[in-house]
Amino acid sequence: MEDEAGARHPVSISVPSRKDVLLRKLTEVVGGPLGRHAAPGRVRPAVFTVQRVLILMTTAAAVLAVLVKAPCRADGWVRPEQFYRACYSDWTEAFQFQGLGSGLLPFAEGSTFDGPLLVGVLAGLLVLLVPTSAAGIVQTQSVVQYFDLNAVLIAAVWIGTVFVTIRLASRRPWDAAIVALAPIAILTATSGWTLLSVLLSVLAVWLFAQRRYVLSGVLLGFGAGFSIHVLLVFAAIVLLAVRTGRFRAPLVTGGSMAAIWLLTVVPFGPARALALPWEYDPARIGISSSLWSGYNLLAERLGLRTLSPEITGILAFVAFAVLAALITLLVLRASRRPRLPQVILLLIGALVLVLPDYSPELTLWLLPFLALTYVDWRILFIWQLVEVLHWWAYWMFVARQVSSGPVENNIDPAYFTTAILVRLLVTGYLLYRVAQNMLEPEYDPVRRLDIDDPAGGPFNLAPDRKASAPVGLSGSRPGPNLTAPRDPQ
């Protein structure tokens, strides 16, 4: 384990089961929390290191993620069964109905593939490894093979995401268990290619923390081709550069990011790669579980005017701009410079709250940065329970809207609207708590260990510009810079 200065000498690591009441109770089934005389981090275990245990956990979770889709692997991805069984996957949808299974590469003439730019490139490369039919008849076995091939890739990506999160977590490696074992990850990891952008975003942060700015920018550039939300990682870097006055690293990172992004955009045309996430096209997207969709469902029930796709896009853009402005104010005016993962989480969280094109798997964007910023396991368990219930409600509502399944199996719009509202409230509360920790750093679980910003790269231990007028969320003044006591093990 390394300390903040990068020296390789043993340092103690935090053990959540010692302090968290919920985890202390849960560990009783395996012998209880770690003893007070144990010295994790200082004494290296023979075989079961933290990294190996978490990788084993992630592997088990990846197997469960495939088993979730087992009903469709056995009986086929057909409607409405794939919705009622909640085993829908973008992989099989693209293979069966968007031309991949007929030998059409994404974005080629006749292809209806509508995913992000580099997702289409990847999907096309993977389909070359699976038998296809030029006659337009998709073989069931080929569908399963394509699903399995993607599942293996996503399992490796998931493990990589957990490993990088461990490296960024410094003396709190067990917090990466949030990424390894999150129920919503098990349920949605094999629903699409979302985890690819998650890995690229967190890996770019790790390279930035290692001061490898060019490589970090390269990954951000590729990541933006998988999902536009990856650009918010760079936005967070820029905000901290303004706060600290250190601009060299963001300039190098931004330059390499822009170069890679342009290289991936030019061959396919800028229109596809520059499509903004609030451009809501219900004819293309289908069912969304966003704030705006919830409003439209409620408006229909009450006889009010619903929002058109154009108005939805404008409102989403304005709402995100307002939230981004508030986050900028928080970063620049907090009494102590926030940590990079905190700023990233707030920006991505703001996008998740207002995104018109939202579906349950996009929650994966938040997982690694939540692991690096917020570790109240009781609240996280409640959040995951809400996400799972929202995931179930989403697919039951999709079945109601796009298939002719039995009426008794469908969910009423009122329940789906409630699930959307509860998800928004709980996610918003998590972001609020992280913002509180930014304003009152003595409650930040990382800074309570007397370390600054392990993921911050050039911002870690950097002299901080004093804020002229600290702002507060709870009515109390922010705590002092470095007066918090060392967190007991």
C-alpha positions, 0 to 999 in steps of 0.5 A: 500500500502506498501513502500520499507521497507515493512511498511504498511502505506499510500503512494501516487501512480502514476496516468498515466492519469495525466502525459501521454498525450495519456492517458489524452486524452483517459480519456476524455470520462470518465470525464478526468484525476484524479484531482490534489487534489486527493490523490490516495493511501493515501485516500482509496476508498470505493469500487473501489480500483485499484486492484478491478478495474483491476480485473474487467477489466481482467474479461471483457478481459477474456470474450472477449477472449472467444467471439473471439473464438465464431465462432468456438464454434458455428460451430466447430474447422474445417479447414480452417474456424478456421484459417480464423476466427482466432479462432484456439486453442491448446486445441481443437487441442489436444482434436480432433487430439492428442488423448485426445478426444479418452481417450488417456492421453498425452505421453501414447502409441498411443498419439500424444500430443507434448506439454511441459511436465507439459502442457501434465500433466495438459491437461490429468487431465482436460480431465478426467472431460470431456466425451471422446470416446474410439471408436475414435469418438470425440463428438462435445459437448465434444470439446466445454466442454473441451475448456470451462473448459480450458477457465475458468482456463486461466481466473483465471490464467490471473486474478492471473497474473494481481494481482501479477503484481499489487503487484510487481508494488509498487507505479505504480499499474495502469501499470498492466493494460497492462497485463489486457487489452492488445489486443494481450492477448485478441486474444491469451489467449485462444489459448493455455496454455501459460498464465500458464507459465507467471503466474508461472514466475511472481509469482516466482518473487513476492515470491523472492521479499518477500524473500521466496526463496524456494517457488520461486524456487519451482515455477520456477521448475514447470514453467520450465516444462510448458515453458523453458523460465521460467529459464531465470528468474533465469538467471536474478537473477544470474546476479544480484547476481554477480553484488551485491555479494549476492549469498545466495538467488540465491543458495537457489532458484536455489537448490529448482528449480533444485530439483522440475525440476528433480522430474518432469523430472525423471518420464517422462524421461529427453529428453522431459523436456530438449528439447531446444526452438531452436530445430526447427522441422517444421514437428512437429511445422507447421508454425512459424513466427520467424526471420528465417522463414521470411528469408526463405520466402524471400530467396525463393522469391529471389531464394536464399538458405534457412536455414535447420532446423539444421542450423536454430537451430544453428544460433538461439542458437548462436544469443541468446548466443550473445544477452545474453552476451551483456545483461550480459555486460550491467548488470555488467557494468551499472553505477547503478544496474539494476532492476530485472524485467528489466533484466528478460525482456531483457533476455526473449525478446532476446529469443523472437527475435531469437526463431525458434518456434515462434507464436503470443501467445508467446508475452504473456511472455513479458507482465508482465515484460513490465508492470514493466519496461516500461510505455510509453503508446504511444509506447506500443499502437503502439507495440500492434497494430503491434502485432495484425496485425502480429497475423492476418497475421499469421493466414491468412498465416497458412490458405494458407499453411495448408488448401485448402481455397479460394485463395482470402482469403489467404495472400501473403508470402511477406505481412507475411514476412513484418509483421514478420519484423515489429514485430521484429523491434518494439519489438527490439525497446522496449527492446532498450528503457528498456536498455536505462533506465537501463543505465540512471536510472533517466528516469526509471519510477520506480526509478523516484519515489525515490524507488529502486527495489520493485521486487528485494528481497535481491537486493532491496536497496543493496549496489552496486558495482561500475562499472569501465567503464559505457557503453552507448547506446545513446552516453551520459553518464549514469545519477547519482545513486539517483539524479533524482527528485521525479516524480510528481503525 
